[in-house]
Amino acid sequence: MKTLYTLSIYVVGFILKIIALFNKKIKLFVQGRKNVFPYLKENIQKRRAICLGTYGFARRV
């Protein structure tokens, strides 16, 4: 099942790159996705993420 999921992610990514040649919004999405993971890896502190998650869970609706 994990292999099928991984394969589908690559296939969808490839299809999006082809569509990005003709659609400006998809092109921006593909470019943003390429840049977001290194940014997140550098800038997220686990302690901060845990605190914000607890805050979101505990506040009133």
C-alpha positions in Angstrom: 0.0 0.0 0.0 2.8 2.4 0.8 4.4 1.7 -2.6 1.1 2.5 -4.3 0.8 5.8 -2.4 4.4 6.8 -3.2 4.0 5.9 -6.8 0.8 7.9 -7.1 2.5 11.0 -5.5 5.2 10.9 -8.2 2.6 10.4 -11.0 0.5 13.3 -9.8 3.6 15.5 -9.4 4.6 14.7 -13.0 1.1 15.4 -14.3 1.1 18.8 -12.4 4.4 19.7 -14.0 2.9 19.1 -17.5 -0.2 21.1 -16.7 2.0 23.9 -15.3 3.2 24.5 -18.8 -0.3 25.7 -19.7 -1.7 27.1 -16.4 -0.2 29.9 -14.5 -1.7 29.0 -11.1 -0.6 25.4 -11.3 2.9 26.7 -12.2 3.0 28.9 -9.1 1.8 25.9 -7.0 4.5 23.7 -8.4 7.2 26.3 -7.8 5.9 27.0 -4.2 5.8 23.3 -3.4 9.4 23.0 -4.6 10.5 25.7 -2.2 8.4 25.0 0.8 10.0 21.9 2.2 13.5 23.3 2.7 12.0 26.4 4.3 9.9 24.3 6.7 12.8 22.1 7.6 14.9 25.2 8.6 12.3 27.3 10.3 10.0 25.1 12.4 10.8 24.5 16.0 9.2 21.4 17.4 8.6 23.0 20.8 6.7 25.9 19.2 4.6 23.6 17.0 3.6 21.6 20.0 2.6 24.7 22.0 0.5 26.1 19.1 -1.2 22.7 18.6 -2.1 22.6 22.3 -3.4 26.1 22.2 -5.6 25.4 19.2 -7.0 22.3 20.9 -7.7 24.0 24.2 -9.3 27.3 23.1 -13.0 27.8 23.0 -14.9 27.3 19.8 
